[in-house]
Amino acid sequence: MRHSKITVSLVVAFFATLHLHAATMTHKVDAILALGAEISYVRAMLENYITTGAKIVFKNPRKRLKEEIEAHDALLKTLKNSFKDPQVQQRVTEGIAAWSPVKKALQTVEGTVDRAQMRAQAQFVHDNIRAVIKNLEALKNIFLAQTKIAHQKELNASIEIAASARRLSAHYMMAMWKLPDPTIQKHWDQGVKIWADAIALLKRSDFYKDSAFKASLNDSETILKHMSIYMSIAQSGTFTPAIVHKACERAFEDGQALAKKIPGK
């Protein structure tokens, strides 16, 4: 376990590997990148809960979910201990309150609840996870307002690509498990639009002139097109959860790569 100061590069590695359970975060840019990544990971928790309940063992979703829960607790603790700004402290306190019932529902994955109970808990998580995400977004916006990052729209667009990939993956799994939620298609369509709008914004930016940036953005655009195909096929009752998971993980990595190139430019 590492306890040293997180640098901009290490904070992204932390939330990519979920191996760091305690840290001192001293830079607001670190916090922005960590919160951006965590917005995606919170959505991944819903996906991993559903795939566990659906008895899909690809990439061990039960283990990933446990690590993601631990990492979210660690992030809230780190923010509370590292930033004494009253706004941040208030939002973290609110975030802990919003997270508590969602965490309790997610942790039933380790118990003896039956399939019907897990489906009910998955619906509860979906209904209440938005409060957790809104709190993370509010915290991110506080830090953005306090920093001098010149390209905040581009940074947010990169974060949205990563988050939208996880949003679509989670809602695909909801459809696969046939959760009785009338908002699945609506949220899917919103996710597609947010992802597409983010790509369009970044294509207009000077960052798109960078070959590595361009490659990551173009890859995410290709994956978005494929996601529409996967969901269209699913309408006939044929689901490919492993393929969708791998595609969205790649798009998440694309979004993270784009975000890392923007602070300080």
ROPATI-252347 format. One record per residue (C-alpha): residue number from 1; chain; x, y, z. Coordinates in Angstrom, 2 decimals, m for minus. Each point is the difference from the previous one (the first is absolute). Example, Ala and Ser with C-alpha at 12.3 -4.5 7.8 and 13.67 -1.06 7.14 Angstrom:
<recs>
REC/1/A/12.30/m4.50/7.80
REC/2/A/1.37/3.44/m0.66
</recs>
This chain:
<recs>
REC/1/A/0.00/0.00/0.00
REC/2/A/1.41/3.34/m1.02
REC/3/A/m0.46/3.16/2.03
REC/4/A/2.08/2.51/m1.96
REC/5/A/m1.29/3.15/m1.68
REC/6/A/m2.04/m0.71/m3.10
REC/7/A/1.24/1.58/m3.20
REC/8/A/m2.23/0.68/m2.99
REC/9/A/1.12/m3.22/m1.68
REC/10/A/m0.23/m2.14/3.11
REC/11/A/m3.53/1.07/0.85
REC/12/A/m1.25/m1.39/m3.29
REC/13/A/1.98/m3.19/0.56
REC/14/A/m1.61/m0.26/3.45
REC/15/A/m3.52/m0.04/m1.31
REC/16/A/0.96/m2.22/m2.93
REC/17/A/1.52/m2.71/2.18
REC/18/A/m1.87/0.67/3.28
REC/19/A/3.02/m1.15/2.03
REC/20/A/0.51/3.15/2.06
REC/21/A/m2.27/0.13/3.05
REC/22/A/1.36/3.10/1.76
REC/23/A/1.80/3.07/m1.18
REC/24/A/0.67/3.66/0.56
REC/25/A/m1.30/2.04/m2.91
REC/26/A/1.53/3.45/m0.11
REC/27/A/m0.72/1.28/m3.50
REC/28/A/m3.42/1.08/m1.21
REC/29/A/0.73/m1.30/m3.50
REC/30/A/0.56/m3.42/1.58
REC/31/A/m3.43/0.30/1.62
REC/32/A/m1.65/1.00/m3.30
REC/33/A/1.44/m2.99/m1.85
REC/34/A/m0.81/m2.36/2.87
REC/35/A/m3.60/1.21/0.21
REC/36/A/m0.39/m0.22/m3.76
REC/37/A/1.18/m3.60/0.06
REC/38/A/m2.20/m0.82/3.00
REC/39/A/m3.14/1.19/m1.79
REC/40/A/0.72/m2.81/m2.46
REC/41/A/0.84/m2.55/2.69
REC/42/A/m3.26/0.64/1.86
REC/43/A/m1.87/m0.95/m3.16
REC/44/A/2.21/m3.07/m0.33
REC/45/A/m1.20/m1.10/3.44
REC/46/A/m3.55/m0.30/m1.32
REC/47/A/1.21/m2.03/m2.98
REC/48/A/2.07/m2.32/2.19
REC/49/A/m2.88/m0.54/2.41
REC/50/A/m2.36/m0.90/m2.83
REC/51/A/2.45/m2.31/m1.77
REC/52/A/0.68/m1.78/3.29
REC/53/A/m3.72/m0.46/0.53
REC/54/A/m0.36/m1.25/m3.57
REC/55/A/2.73/m2.55/0.75
REC/56/A/2.43/1.38/m2.55
REC/57/A/3.54/m0.77/1.18
REC/58/A/1.96/1.78/m2.76
REC/59/A/2.77/2.11/1.60
REC/60/A/m1.29/m0.88/3.50
REC/61/A/m2.59/2.79/0.53
REC/62/A/m0.48/m0.94/3.66
REC/63/A/3.68/0.67/0.73
REC/64/A/0.00/3.23/m2.03
REC/65/A/m3.07/1.23/1.86
REC/66/A/1.62/m0.59/3.38
REC/67/A/3.11/1.93/m1.10
REC/68/A/m2.11/2.86/m1.37
REC/69/A/m1.92/0.32/3.27
REC/70/A/3.27/0.14/1.95
REC/71/A/1.42/2.58/m2.41
REC/72/A/m3.05/2.26/0.31
REC/73/A/0.28/m0.07/3.79
REC/74/A/3.70/0.81/m0.33
REC/75/A/m0.64/2.95/m2.31
REC/76/A/m2.58/1.57/2.33
REC/77/A/2.35/m0.44/2.96
REC/78/A/2.92/1.46/m1.94
REC/79/A/m1.98/3.06/m1.08
REC/80/A/m1.25/0.57/3.54
REC/81/A/3.51/m0.23/1.45
REC/82/A/1.82/1.94/m2.71
REC/83/A/m2.22/3.00/m0.79
REC/84/A/m1.32/2.10/2.88
REC/85/A/m1.90/2.44/m2.22
REC/86/A/m3.52/0.31/1.55
REC/87/A/m1.67/m0.61/m3.38
REC/88/A/1.95/m3.20/m0.50
REC/89/A/m0.64/m1.17/3.56
REC/90/A/m3.75/0.57/m0.36
REC/91/A/m0.17/m1.82/m3.33
REC/92/A/2.04/m2.93/1.31
REC/93/A/m2.33/m0.30/3.00
REC/94/A/m2.98/0.02/m2.37
REC/95/A/1.78/m2.51/m2.22
REC/96/A/0.51/m2.41/2.89
REC/97/A/m3.70/0.24/0.83
REC/98/A/m1.04/m0.65/m3.62
REC/99/A/2.47/m2.87/m0.33
REC/100/A/m0.97/m1.86/3.17
REC/101/A/m3.31/m1.60/m1.17
REC/102/A/1.43/m0.73/m3.46
REC/103/A/3.04/m1.68/1.55
REC/104/A/m2.25/m2.09/2.25
REC/105/A/m2.01/m1.18/m3.01
REC/106/A/3.13/m0.82/m2.00
REC/107/A/1.49/m1.97/2.86
REC/108/A/m2.88/m2.49/m0.15
REC/109/A/2.02/m1.57/m2.80
REC/110/A/2.09/m1.63/2.74
REC/111/A/m3.02/m1.39/1.85
REC/112/A/m2.52/m2.74/m0.59
REC/113/A/m2.73/2.04/m1.69
REC/114/A/m1.84/m1.77/m2.79
REC/115/A/m0.31/1.11/m3.61
REC/116/A/m3.28/1.83/0.54
REC/117/A/1.46/1.96/2.91
REC/118/A/3.08/0.88/m2.04
REC/119/A/m2.19/1.30/m2.81
REC/120/A/m1.82/2.21/2.52
REC/121/A/3.30/1.25/1.39
REC/122/A/1.30/0.71/m3.51
REC/123/A/m3.07/2.12/m0.64
REC/124/A/0.58/1.82/3.31
REC/125/A/3.61/0.69/m0.95
REC/126/A/m1.04/1.37/m3.38
REC/127/A/m2.63/2.23/1.59
REC/128/A/2.38/1.39/2.63
REC/129/A/3.40/0.02/m1.64
REC/130/A/m0.71/3.31/m1.72
REC/131/A/0.28/1.81/3.35
REC/132/A/3.50/m1.45/0.43
REC/133/A/1.00/1.04/m3.51
REC/134/A/m1.44/3.51/0.40
REC/135/A/2.05/0.44/3.16
REC/136/A/3.18/m1.06/m1.80
REC/137/A/m0.79/2.42/m2.82
REC/138/A/m0.59/2.81/2.51
REC/139/A/3.35/m0.69/1.65
REC/140/A/1.72/m0.06/m3.38
REC/141/A/m1.57/3.33/m0.90
REC/142/A/1.19/1.56/3.27
REC/143/A/3.58/m0.95/m0.80
REC/144/A/m0.36/1.10/m3.62
REC/145/A/m1.18/3.43/1.18
REC/146/A/3.04/0.26/2.28
REC/147/A/2.60/m0.96/m2.61
REC/148/A/1.35/1.75/m3.06
REC/149/A/m0.42/m2.84/m2.48
REC/150/A/m0.40/1.77/m3.31
REC/151/A/m2.03/m2.65/m1.78
REC/152/A/m2.68/m1.02/2.46
REC/153/A/m2.60/m0.77/m2.70
REC/154/A/2.41/m2.35/m1.70
REC/155/A/0.91/m1.66/3.29
REC/156/A/m3.67/m0.53/0.86
REC/157/A/m0.64/m1.39/m3.48
REC/158/A/2.79/m2.56/0.47
REC/159/A/m1.41/m0.97/3.38
REC/160/A/m3.46/m0.34/m1.55
REC/161/A/1.28/m2.43/m2.65
REC/162/A/1.33/m2.30/2.72
REC/163/A/m3.15/0.40/2.11
REC/164/A/m2.35/m0.48/m2.96
REC/165/A/1.71/m3.25/m0.92
REC/166/A/m0.67/m1.33/3.47
REC/167/A/m3.56/1.40/m0.08
REC/168/A/m0.81/m1.86/m3.20
REC/169/A/1.61/m3.20/1.22
REC/170/A/m2.02/0.08/3.25
REC/171/A/m3.28/0.67/m1.81
REC/172/A/0.73/m2.73/m2.52
REC/173/A/0.35/m2.44/2.90
REC/174/A/m3.25/1.32/1.50
REC/175/A/m1.77/m0.76/m3.27
REC/176/A/1.64/m3.42/m0.17
REC/177/A/m1.23/m0.87/3.52
REC/178/A/m3.44/1.34/m0.94
REC/179/A/m0.27/2.35/2.96
REC/180/A/m3.49/1.55/0.03
REC/181/A/1.33/3.53/m0.43
REC/182/A/m1.75/2.23/m2.57
REC/183/A/2.92/2.45/m0.07
REC/184/A/2.59/m2.36/m1.54
REC/185/A/m0.53/1.15/m3.59
REC/186/A/m0.24/3.66/1.03
REC/187/A/3.26/m0.17/1.93
REC/188/A/1.64/m1.94/m2.82
REC/189/A/m0.97/2.70/m2.52
REC/190/A/1.26/2.73/2.35
REC/191/A/3.31/m1.82/0.38
REC/192/A/0.42/m0.34/m3.77
REC/193/A/m0.68/3.73/m0.49
REC/194/A/2.39/1.09/2.76
REC/195/A/2.72/m2.25/m1.41
REC/196/A/m0.53/1.24/m3.57
REC/197/A/m0.08/3.65/1.10
REC/198/A/3.27/m0.49/1.90
REC/199/A/1.66/m1.49/m3.07
REC/200/A/m1.18/2.92/m2.16
REC/201/A/1.33/2.57/2.47
REC/202/A/3.40/m1.67/0.24
REC/203/A/0.29/m0.36/m3.77
REC/204/A/m0.33/3.78/m0.24
REC/205/A/2.77/0.56/2.55
REC/206/A/3.70/0.52/m0.63
REC/207/A/0.65/m3.20/1.94
REC/208/A/m1.29/m1.95/m2.98
REC/209/A/3.16/0.97/m1.87
REC/210/A/1.99/m2.23/2.34
REC/211/A/0.30/m3.46/m1.58
REC/212/A/m0.42/m1.97/3.24
REC/213/A/m2.98/2.12/1.06
REC/214/A/m1.58/m0.43/m3.43
REC/215/A/0.49/m3.78/0.10
REC/216/A/m1.69/m0.32/3.41
REC/217/A/m2.89/2.24/m1.00
REC/218/A/m0.55/m1.80/m3.31
REC/219/A/0.07/m3.35/1.78
REC/220/A/m2.67/1.17/2.43
REC/221/A/m2.13/1.14/m2.94
REC/222/A/0.28/m3.43/m1.63
REC/223/A/m1.03/m1.69/3.24
REC/224/A/m3.02/2.30/0.34
REC/225/A/m1.16/m1.06/m3.47
REC/226/A/0.44/m3.65/0.98
REC/227/A/m1.99/0.51/3.19
REC/228/A/m3.04/1.05/m2.03
REC/229/A/0.36/m3.20/m2.02
REC/230/A/0.28/m2.15/3.13
REC/231/A/m3.16/1.51/1.49
REC/232/A/m1.84/m0.37/m3.30
REC/233/A/0.89/m3.72/m0.06
REC/234/A/m1.11/m0.28/3.63
REC/235/A/m3.50/1.08/m1.01
REC/236/A/m0.38/m3.45/m1.57
REC/237/A/0.99/m1.66/3.26
REC/238/A/3.66/m0.69/m0.85
REC/239/A/2.35/1.49/2.59
REC/240/A/3.81/0.08/m0.04
REC/241/A/0.98/1.25/3.49
REC/242/A/3.70/m0.93/m0.22
REC/243/A/0.43/1.82/m3.31
REC/244/A/m1.83/3.08/1.29
REC/245/A/2.03/0.02/3.22
REC/246/A/3.31/m0.20/m1.86
REC/247/A/m1.02/2.71/m2.45
REC/248/A/m1.11/2.38/2.74
REC/249/A/3.13/m0.66/2.06
REC/250/A/2.06/0.99/m3.04
REC/251/A/m2.08/3.16/m0.46
REC/252/A/0.44/0.79/3.71
REC/253/A/3.78/m0.29/m0.47
REC/254/A/m0.25/2.26/m3.06
REC/255/A/m1.81/2.63/2.07
REC/256/A/2.61/m0.23/2.75
REC/257/A/2.81/0.38/m2.52
REC/258/A/m1.69/3.11/m1.44
REC/259/A/m0.52/1.51/3.47
REC/260/A/3.64/m0.46/0.98
REC/261/A/1.15/2.07/m2.98
REC/262/A/m2.04/3.10/0.89
REC/263/A/0.95/1.34/3.49
REC/264/A/2.78/2.55/m0.20
REC/265/A/m0.27/0.53/m3.76
</recs>
